[in-house]
């Protein structure tokens, strides 16, 4: 009976894994971006869906490139300026929704002169809807988080131009999440919004400023540990048992 139960739990965990975001990595220096070409439809790395890049100059300018950025050489860079509505968006879908213990990570950096009121950052998305956002607003002193509420709160990381800032977001299940970002971190936060269906990430630059860039690289969704999958499988088996006994 013990072996049968273990087999059921393992199968259940594997089934959950099949619907989770796949293991994924991407780096701008890979051969999948020949000659530094990065457009909508580019699909470098492994395990992610293709990029969607959206430029809205709004009478100013906005764009993207692979090359030298605040993060170093051969990294992803986006930029915007010349109008308060000038925006560039770079969206990358996961291959499934994040499930409990899934973690997304990326390295970020920005150049020093962000226009007052301009914004840079990333949003974790459910389809076209932002569910969780990390951002810096020009004129401020600290990075901010919005997890679906009417107001932002400090991420624990101060303005730091031309500095690599490592970010990670872990979905703990239900409305719970943990994050690390540079010198900041938070464990088992309860989001205001529903974060149960995160399916991608979107980087943004809004009126950032002349000759400025928002940089990112080393996108990753690591493989969940076998222990985490077993825990999910056990929880699922208990749920099925309760349903059968109801």
N, C-alpha and C positions, 0 to 999 in steps of 0.2 A: 504493500500500500504506500509506503514511504517513497519508493522509487517512482510509482505512478504519479504521486502528488508532485514530486520534483520535476517529472517530465511535463506535467500540465503547466506548472509555474513557468518553466523554461520556455515552453511553446507560447504561453501567453505573453511573456516578456519579449520574445522575438517578434510576435505579432504587433505589439505596441511599437517596437523599434521600426517596423516597416512603415508606420505612419508618421514617424518623427522626422524632423529635419535631418537630412543625410549628413554624414561626415563631409566637411567641405573646407577647402583652403584656396587662397588666391594671393598672388604677389605680382605686382606690376612688372617685375623683371622676367616673368615666365615667357617661354617661346610662343605662348598663345596670343601675345600682343606684338606681332612682328613689326619691327620698325617703330615701336611705340604707338601703334594705331589703337585707339580706344574710342569706339562708337557705340550707339545703340545696337544691340545684337551681338556685341563682343561677349565672349563666354570663356575667358581665361580661367586657369586654375582647374579645380575639380569639385564637383558636388553642388555648386550653386546653379541657379538659372541664369539666363543671359541678362546683361546690363540693359537698363533703359535710361538714357540720358536726355534731359529736357532743359533746353536753354530758353530763357525768357528775358531778353535784353531790356525790354520796356523803354526803349529810347536811350538806354545806356549800353552796357556790354555784359556778357556772361559767356563762359565756356569751360572746356576741360582739356586735359592733356596728361600724358605720361612723361615724366622728366624730372628735372631738379625742382624740389619744393622745400618748404620749411622742414620737411621730414627727412630730406636727403635726396640722393640721386635715384632716378628710375622708380618713382612712386606715383600714385594717382594724385592729381591736383585739380581742383575746381576753383572758379573765380567769378566775381560779379562786381558791378559798380556803375557809377554814373547816373543812377536813378534809384530812388528808394524802393522801387518795385523790381529792380533788376535781380534775377534769380537764376541759379543753376541747381538742378536736382540730379542725383545719381542713385538710381534704385537698383537693388540686387535682390531677387527673390531667393528664399530657401526652397528646398524641394518638398517641404511639408511643414506643418505648423510645429512650433516648439512644444515639446512635452516636458514633463517634470524632469529636472536635472540637466536639460539641454543648456548649453552655454555658447554665446556668441562673443567673439573677441576681435579687436582691431587696434592698430596703432594710429594715433592722430597727432597732428601738429598744425600750427598756423603761423603765418607771417605777422609782423608786429602792428601794423596800422589799420585797425578795423574801424570803419566809420561809426560815429555815434548813432546808435539805433540799428546798425547793420547786425546781421546774425550769421553764425556758422554753427554746425552741429550735425547730429544724426537723430533719426527717428526710427524706432522699431515699429513695423507696419503690420496691420491686418488688411491685406488687399491695398486699397488706396487710402486707408485711414490710419493716421498716426496714433499709436496706443501708448508710447513711452518715448520721451524726447530728452536728449542731452544737448545743451546749447550754451553758447557764449554770446552775449549782446554787447555790442560796442558801447563804450562809456561806462560799463560795469567793471567790477574787480574780480568776480568769481564766476565760474561755470555754474549753470543752473540745471535742474531736473524738473520735468513735468510728467507726472504719471497719471494724468487724466483729470486732475483737479483744476480749479479756477485760478490757482496761483502756483508759481514756481517755488522751488526751495534749493538751497545751496548743495552742490555736489561734493564740497570739501576740497576742491581744486581751484587755486587762484589762477588768474591770467598768467600765462607763461609762454611768451612768443618763442618761436624757433626751438621748441623743446618737445621731445618725444613724450607723449602721454598715452600710456597703455590703458585700454578700456576693456572691461568684460561685463557681460550681463548674464545672470543665471536665472532661469525660470524655475521656481521652486514648486510650481503647481498651484491651482486655483488662482488667487489674486496676489500671490506672494512672489517676491523676487529679491535677489541680492546683486550688488554691483561692486566693481572696483574701478577707479578712474584716477590715475596719477596718485596723489596723496590722499584721495578720498575713497571711502568705501561705506557700504551699508549692508546689513544682513537681515533677511526676513522682513523686508518692508512689505506693507500691504498697499497695493496700487489702488488708486481711486477709480480708474477705468478697468474695463474687462481686458485682461492681457492673456486670456486663455487661447487666443488664436493668432499669435504673431507668426507671420509668414515671410518676412523680409526686412531689409534695412534700407533706409534712404538717407544719403548724405546731402547736406544743403549749404549753399552760400547765398546770402541775400544782401545786396549792396555792401559787399565786404570792403571794397576800396580799390583805388588805382594801384596796379602792380602788386596786389596781394594775392595770396592763395590759401586755401584750406586743403590740407594734405591728409591722406590715409593710405594704409598698406597693411599687408599681412592679415587679411580677413580669415577667420577660422570658426568652424563649428566642430569642436572636438567630439570624439566618440564617447558616448556615455559609458561609465564603468559597468562591468558585469554585475557588481553589487547593486548599482542603481536600478538596472533592468530587473534584477531578481526582486528588489523591493517593490517595483511596479507590478511585477507578475504576481507576487504574493497578495498585494492589495486587490488586484483584479480578481484573483481566485476567491478571496474572502467575500468580495462583493457578489460574485456569482453564487457562492454558498448561501449568503444571506437572502438573496433573491429566491433561491430554490426553497429555502425554509420558510419564506414569507407566506 
